[in-house]
Amino acid sequence: MDQLVVVSLRAVFLVYVTLLLLHSSLERLYALRSRRRHRAAPAAAPGPAGWPAVDVVIPCFNEDPALLEACCRSVAGQDYQGPTRVWLVDDGSRNRDSLLPVYQQFAGGKWTVQLLDRNAGKRAAQDEAVRRGTGELVVLMDSDTVLAPDAVRHAAACFGDARAGAVSGSIGVLNAPANLLTRLIHQRYRLRFQMERPAQGFFTSLLCCSGPFAVYRRSVLAELWSRYLTQTFAGVRCTSGDDLHLTNLVLATGRQVLFEPRAIASTSVPRSLGMYLRQQLRWNRSFYRELRWTLAGIRSRHPYLALDVLARGLLPLLLAAALVLLVGEGVLVGWDLLVDDLTLALGMLLVTAGFLLGHGASVPFLLLYGPLHLALLVPVRVYALLTLANPSWETR
């Protein structure tokens, strides 16, 4: 039995290091190519028929009034020159009395405020606006997100290509200075939008249009909207992963899903560890639930995308397996005989650290985020996989 554990641990090490090095090398290569392509691209400009009409959809549920006001001000301050309608939908907020002054401030003109009688969920709240709008483009965004003044203009310019079905912008952290955790999340976002998203975007096949800010072609949404609204998993209505599922549905149509780094938005992230773990559980459950839709969406696309999905899904599980096997070997053969395998485990961590440093991470980030990842985020990933059909602990 102890020999089986030793062999398994070394096999896990080999697969982990091989997959990590292959994926990280290609990710860096394609991210650099993507950035060079964007630097060479012309500035945002209207198409032959001018700027298309845009509907901006902002569902709101129990939002902080100050955050919602900042969000609305950023939308009102867009320099977009095409026709714009804004739909602000209150999804049965319990703090509606404190939000009413914000609604009253922006209601009227090109703004429509809808107050739902009860909490129906984010997708249903979006539907209240999407089915009433008429704009060629639909902006779906979160109520705790602030847009740069030219965010909509840069995203809308991408739709000059008739093949474009959706565009996602670059997301930063609005409340990064709040505490140590938000600063770490800010660094994690920076790595994601400097490497992961540009690499996917190089193949015009972004794997997730960010929920805080993304733009869709209405004609594409019309094809798939009913499937988006009624998604279930194991007979249970899905209440999370809306951005990932909608992206997968767009990918399955064969349209391009683009990353536009000049369309910048900043969103509020969890300030406490409990809120952060809750968010990560939702995101990880969504990732694994969506795999069949993700694989269907990328079936005919570049093989790098399949490698990217494999790496993001498997690497944390391999790391968890290595830790379990290491403990098991210590129990079976004694901790004093684990020198070689402890070296292997340390090698896994050093390879991971080297990958992150090569992608722009700082040493302080590794020293602080690394233990958080190992001690909490990897177990959350495993728990999410084991409880895919359980909708508990997923509310917004």
C-alpha positions in Angstrom: 0.0 0.0 0.0 2.8 2.4 0.9 4.5 1.7 -2.4 1.2 2.5 -4.3 1.1 5.9 -2.4 4.7 6.7 -3.4 4.1 5.8 -7.1 0.9 7.8 -7.1 2.5 10.9 -5.6 5.3 10.9 -8.1 2.8 10.4 -11.0 0.8 13.4 -9.7 4.0 15.4 -9.5 4.9 14.6 -13.1 1.5 15.3 -14.5 1.2 18.6 -12.5 4.6 20.0 -13.6 4.1 19.0 -17.2 0.7 20.5 -17.5 1.6 23.7 -15.6 4.7 24.3 -17.7 3.0 23.6 -21.0 0.0 25.7 -20.2 1.9 28.7 -18.6 4.4 28.8 -21.6 1.6 28.9 -24.2 -0.5 31.3 -22.1 2.4 33.8 -21.9 3.1 33.4 -25.6 -0.4 34.1 -26.7 -1.0 36.9 -24.2 2.0 38.7 -25.5 0.8 38.3 -29.1 -2.6 39.5 -28.1 -1.2 42.6 -26.5 0.9 43.4 -29.5 -2.1 43.1 -31.7 -4.2 45.5 -29.6 -1.4 48.0 -29.5 -1.3 48.0 -33.2 -5.1 48.3 -33.5 -6.7 51.7 -34.3 -8.6 53.6 -31.7 -12.4 53.0 -31.3 -14.3 54.4 -34.2 -18.0 54.1 -35.4 -19.0 51.7 -38.1 -20.2 52.7 -41.5 -23.7 53.2 -40.2 -22.5 55.2 -37.1 -22.5 54.1 -33.5 -25.2 51.4 -32.8 -27.9 51.9 -30.2 -27.1 50.4 -26.8 -29.2 49.2 -23.9 -27.4 49.2 -20.5 -28.9 46.7 -18.1 -28.1 47.1 -14.3 -29.8 44.6 -12.0 -29.6 45.7 -8.4 -30.1 43.6 -5.2 -29.4 44.9 -1.7 -26.7 47.2 -3.1 -24.8 49.8 -1.0 -26.4 53.1 -2.0 -23.1 54.8 -2.4 -21.8 52.0 -4.7 -25.0 52.1 -6.8 -24.7 55.9 -7.2 -21.1 55.6 -8.3 -22.1 52.9 -10.8 -24.9 55.0 -12.2 -22.8 58.2 -12.5 -20.2 56.2 -14.4 -22.9 55.1 -16.9 -24.3 58.5 -17.2 -20.8 59.9 -17.8 -20.0 57.7 -20.8 -18.7 59.5 -23.9 -20.6 57.1 -26.2 -22.2 59.1 -29.0 -24.8 56.5 -30.1 -28.4 56.2 -28.8 -28.4 54.8 -25.3 -31.1 53.6 -22.9 -30.3 52.5 -19.3 -32.5 50.0 -17.5 -32.0 50.0 -13.7 -33.9 47.0 -12.2 -34.3 46.6 -8.4 -34.6 42.8 -7.8 -36.7 43.0 -4.6 -34.0 44.7 -2.5 -34.6 44.5 1.3 -32.9 47.9 1.6 -35.0 49.6 -1.1 -35.9 52.6 1.1 -32.2 53.5 1.2 -31.9 53.0 -2.5 -34.9 55.0 -3.6 -33.0 58.4 -3.5 -30.6 56.9 -6.1 -33.4 55.7 -8.2 -35.2 59.0 -8.1 -32.0 60.8 -9.0 -31.5 58.9 -12.2 -35.1 58.0 -13.3 -36.5 59.8 -16.3 -35.1 60.6 -19.8 -33.1 57.8 -21.2 -33.2 56.0 -17.8 -35.9 53.5 -16.8 -36.2 52.3 -13.2 -38.1 49.0 -12.6 -38.9 48.0 -9.0 -39.7 44.2 -8.8 -42.1 43.1 -6.1 -39.9 40.2 -5.0 -36.4 38.9 -5.5 -36.5 36.8 -8.7 -32.8 36.3 -9.3 -30.2 38.1 -11.4 -31.2 36.4 -14.7 -34.9 37.2 -14.3 -34.0 40.8 -13.4 -31.9 41.1 -16.5 -34.8 39.7 -18.5 -37.1 42.5 -17.3 -34.9 44.9 -19.2 -33.6 42.9 -22.1 -37.0 42.0 -23.4 -38.1 45.6 -23.3 -35.1 47.1 -24.9 -34.5 47.5 -28.6 -30.8 48.5 -28.9 -28.5 46.6 -31.3 -26.1 46.1 -28.4 -26.8 45.1 -24.8 -24.5 45.9 -21.9 -24.9 43.6 -19.0 -23.2 44.9 -15.8 -23.2 44.7 -12.1 -24.5 47.4 -9.8 -21.2 47.6 -7.8 -19.2 48.3 -11.0 -17.8 51.7 -12.2 -17.0 52.1 -15.9 -14.2 54.2 -17.3 -15.7 57.0 -19.4 -14.8 55.4 -22.7 -15.6 51.8 -21.7 -18.8 51.4 -23.8 -17.3 53.2 -26.8 -14.3 50.8 -26.9 -16.5 47.7 -26.5 -19.0 48.9 -29.1 -16.3 49.5 -31.7 -15.5 45.8 -31.7 -18.9 45.0 -33.2 -17.9 46.6 -36.4 -16.9 43.0 -37.3 -20.1 41.2 -38.1 -18.6 38.0 -36.6 -18.5 39.5 -33.1 -21.2 38.1 -30.7 -19.9 39.4 -27.4 -17.1 41.6 -26.0 -15.7 41.6 -22.4 -13.7 44.4 -20.9 -10.7 44.5 -18.5 -11.9 44.4 -14.9 -10.0 46.0 -12.0 -10.8 46.2 -8.2 -12.6 49.3 -7.1 -12.0 48.8 -3.3 -8.4 47.5 -3.5 -7.1 49.8 -0.7 -9.7 48.5 1.8 -7.6 45.8 3.5 -5.0 43.2 2.9 -7.4 40.7 1.3 -8.8 43.2 -1.2 -5.2 44.1 -2.2 -4.4 40.4 -2.8 -7.6 40.0 -4.9 -6.5 43.1 -6.8 -3.2 41.4 -7.7 -5.0 38.2 -8.7 -7.3 40.2 -11.0 -4.3 41.9 -12.5 -2.7 38.6 -13.4 -5.9 37.3 -14.8 -6.5 40.2 -17.1 -2.9 40.6 -18.2 -2.4 36.9 -19.1 -5.4 34.6 -19.0 -8.0 36.7 -20.8 -5.6 38.1 -23.5 -4.4 34.6 -24.3 -7.9 33.4 -24.8 -8.8 36.6 -26.6 -6.0 36.0 -29.1 -8.2 33.2 -30.6 -11.4 35.5 -30.5 -12.8 32.9 -28.0 -12.9 34.4 -24.5 -14.1 31.7 -22.2 -16.0 34.0 -19.8 -17.4 37.5 -20.4 -17.0 39.1 -17.0 -20.2 39.6 -15.1 -19.2 43.1 -14.0 -19.1 44.4 -17.6 -19.7 42.7 -20.9 -21.5 43.7 -24.2 -23.6 41.4 -26.4 -25.1 41.7 -29.8 -28.9 41.6 -29.3 -29.5 39.4 -32.3 -27.3 36.7 -30.7 -29.0 37.0 -27.4 -32.3 36.5 -29.1 -31.2 33.1 -30.3 -30.2 31.8 -26.9 -32.0 33.9 -24.2 -34.6 31.4 -23.3 -31.9 28.7 -22.7 -30.0 31.1 -20.5 -33.0 31.9 -18.4 -34.1 28.3 -17.9 -30.7 26.6 -17.3 -30.8 23.7 -14.8 -28.2 21.3 -13.4 -29.3 17.9 -12.0 -32.9 19.2 -12.0 -32.1 22.3 -10.0 -32.4 25.8 -11.4 -29.0 27.5 -11.7 -28.7 30.7 -9.6 -25.0 31.4 -10.2 -22.6 31.3 -13.1 -24.7 33.5 -15.3 -21.8 35.2 -17.0 -20.0 31.9 -17.7 -23.2 30.1 -19.1 -24.1 33.1 -21.3 -20.6 33.1 -22.7 -20.7 29.4 -23.5 -24.0 29.8 -25.3 -22.5 32.5 -27.4 -19.4 30.4 -28.2 -21.7 27.6 -29.3 -23.2 29.8 -32.0 -19.8 30.1 -33.6 -19.5 33.8 -33.1 -16.4 35.6 -31.9 -16.2 36.4 -28.2 -13.6 39.2 -27.9 -11.4 40.7 -25.1 -11.1 44.4 -25.3 -8.5 45.6 -22.8 -9.3 49.3 -23.4 -12.9 48.8 -22.2 -12.1 49.2 -18.5 -14.3 48.7 -15.5 -13.7 48.4 -11.7 -15.8 46.3 -9.4 -16.1 45.9 -5.7 -14.7 42.6 -4.3 -15.3 40.9 -1.0 -13.8 42.6 2.0 -13.9 39.6 4.4 -12.5 36.1 4.1 -15.9 34.6 4.7 -17.5 36.5 1.8 -14.5 35.7 -0.4 -14.7 32.0 0.2 -18.5 32.1 -0.5 -17.8 33.8 -3.8 -15.1 31.3 -4.7 -17.5 28.4 -3.9 -20.0 29.9 -6.3 -17.4 30.4 -9.0 -15.9 27.0 -8.7 -19.2 25.2 -8.7 -20.1 27.1 -11.8 -16.8 26.2 -13.5 -17.4 22.5 -13.1 -21.1 22.6 -13.8 -20.4 24.4 -17.0 -17.8 22.0 -18.4 -20.1 20.3 -20.8 -21.3 23.6 -22.2 -17.8 25.0 -22.3 -16.5 21.9 -24.2 -19.4 22.2 -26.6 -18.6 25.9 -27.2 -14.9 25.3 -28.0 -15.2 22.0 -29.9 -14.3 23.5 -33.2 -11.9 26.2 -31.9 -8.1 26.3 -31.3 -6.7 23.4 -29.2 -5.2 25.9 -26.7 -8.6 26.6 -25.3 -9.1 23.0 -24.4 -5.7 23.0 -22.7 -6.6 26.1 -20.8 -9.8 24.6 -19.5 -8.0 21.4 -18.6 -5.3 23.3 -16.7 -7.7 25.5 -14.8 -9.9 22.5 -13.8 -7.2 19.9 -13.1 -4.2 21.7 -11.6 -5.8 22.6 -8.2 -7.2 19.1 -7.9 -3.7 17.6 -8.6 -2.3 19.9 -5.9 -4.9 18.7 -3.5 -4.2 15.1 -4.4 -0.5 15.6 -3.8 -1.1 17.0 -0.4 -3.4 14.1 0.5 -1.0 11.5 -0.8 1.9 13.1 1.1 0.0 13.0 4.4 -1.0 9.4 3.6 2.6 8.4 3.0 3.6 10.0 6.2 1.1 8.0 8.2 2.0 4.8 6.4 5.8 4.9 6.2 6.7 7.5 8.8 7.5 11.2 8.4 11.2 10.6 8.8 11.3 8.7 5.5 9.6 11.4 3.4 12.7 13.5 2.5 12.5 12.7 -1.3 8.8 13.1 -1.5 8.8 16.3 0.5 11.3 17.6 -2.0 8.8 16.7 -4.8 6.0 18.6 -3.1 8.3 21.5 -2.6 9.2 21.3 -6.2 5.5 21.5 -7.2 5.2 24.7 -5.1 8.4 26.2 -6.6 7.3 25.5 -10.1 3.9 27.2 -9.4 5.7 30.2 -7.9 8.0 30.4 -10.9 4.9 30.3 -13.2 3.3 33.2 -11.3 6.5 35.2 -11.1 6.9 34.8 -14.9 3.3 36.1 -15.3 4.1 39.3 -13.3 3.3 38.3 -9.7 5.4 39.9 -6.9 7.2 38.0 -4.2 5.0 39.5 -1.4 1.9 38.4 -3.3 3.2 34.8 -3.5 4.2 34.8 0.2 0.7 35.9 1.2 -1.6 34.5 -1.4 0.2 31.2 -1.6 -0.8 30.0 1.9 -4.3 31.3 1.4 -4.6 29.3 -1.9 -3.2 26.1 -0.3 -5.0 26.2 3.0 -8.4 27.5 1.9 -9.0 27.9 -1.9 -7.8 24.4 -2.9 -10.2 22.8 -0.3 -13.0 25.0 -1.5 -12.3 23.9 -5.1 -12.5 20.2 -4.0 -15.7 20.9 -2.0 -17.3 22.7 -4.9 -16.6 19.6 -7.2 -18.1 17.3 -4.6 -21.3 19.4 -4.1 -22.1 20.5 -7.7 -25.8 19.9 -7.4 -26.1 21.7 -4.0 -27.4 25.2 -4.4 -26.7 26.2 -0.8 -24.3 29.0 0.2 -24.7 30.5 -3.2 -26.9 33.5 -2.8 -25.6 36.8 -3.9 
